[in-house]
Amino acid sequence: MFRQQRFRRGGSGRALSRRVCRDVALVLGWLVVVSIGSTASAAALSASATALGTSHSVHDTKAIATVGAIFHGNVSSDGDHFCSASVVRSAGKDLIVTAAHCVSNGTDDLYFVPGYHDGRAPYGVWKLDKATLDPRWTDSQDEDLDVAFVSVQPLGGRHVQDVVGSYTLGVNKNQTSTVRLTGYPSDEDAPITCVNRVSAYSATQLRIACTAYSGGTSGSPWITEGHTVMGVIGGFQQGGNTDDVSYSAYFDNDIAALYQQAAATQV
């Protein structure tokens, strides 16, 4: 049975990057960011007094309904969630973004459940349809392209974007942006969320210190400016090999082209 939790442990970590020149100083000497330069930007993102970099559970998911869990099998039966995703704005109104390694084996019997919590699917259970992945990920698991855009089938004649809203795609964003990170650990029945500033691990990878992002959180969106997704947990080591530090491929022009390809298939 296809069952994928977050590959932050046991992943190959050997995929060839498009850009082989890594900044060794950043790799060896990165310091966890413990403060935010602009308290205004932090306040705009944070809905609670939780310390920066510290995650907390969310059981009332109305405010983050755009984010959901990916289930293998229907949530109402014996399904289990193993990755996270979010709705990204598109003309077809049925597009989500997640990590490529979450859907590398296809989308058969996979479902997106936005706003899932405590065994409930308040906004419906949406069947995954076509996944769009870059051939360089498909061929060699290029960690800089660990991103996938996936269409979901309409439900009851409605589009998921009309039901829960959507994030805009953020490309070539500031590599020290403040973001909210929200996702679904596979052993929890509610999402966790965290605010902190990201840093550049390399020219093509971002890093963030947020606690408790364990198996199941691959694909969790990195939201900046309140409405823009500029990354998803994945990339280096398919998201990282510890629960408290996560990675994302940098959303550059290649990711924008991948999005355009996925969006075009909906029209």
Secondary structure, DSSP 8 states (H G I E B T S, - for coil): ------TTSS-------S-----HHHHHH-------S-HHHHHHH-SS---TT--EE-S--GGGTTEEEEEES-TTTT-EEEEEEEEB--TTS-EEEE-GGGSTT--TTEEEEET-BTTB-TT--EEEEEEE--HHHHHH--GGG--EEEEE--BTTB-HHHHH--BEE--S--TT-EEEEEE--TT-SS-EEEEEE-EEEETTEEEEE-TT--TT-TT-EEEETTTEEEEES-SGGGG-SBTTEEEEE---HHHHHHHHHHHHTT-
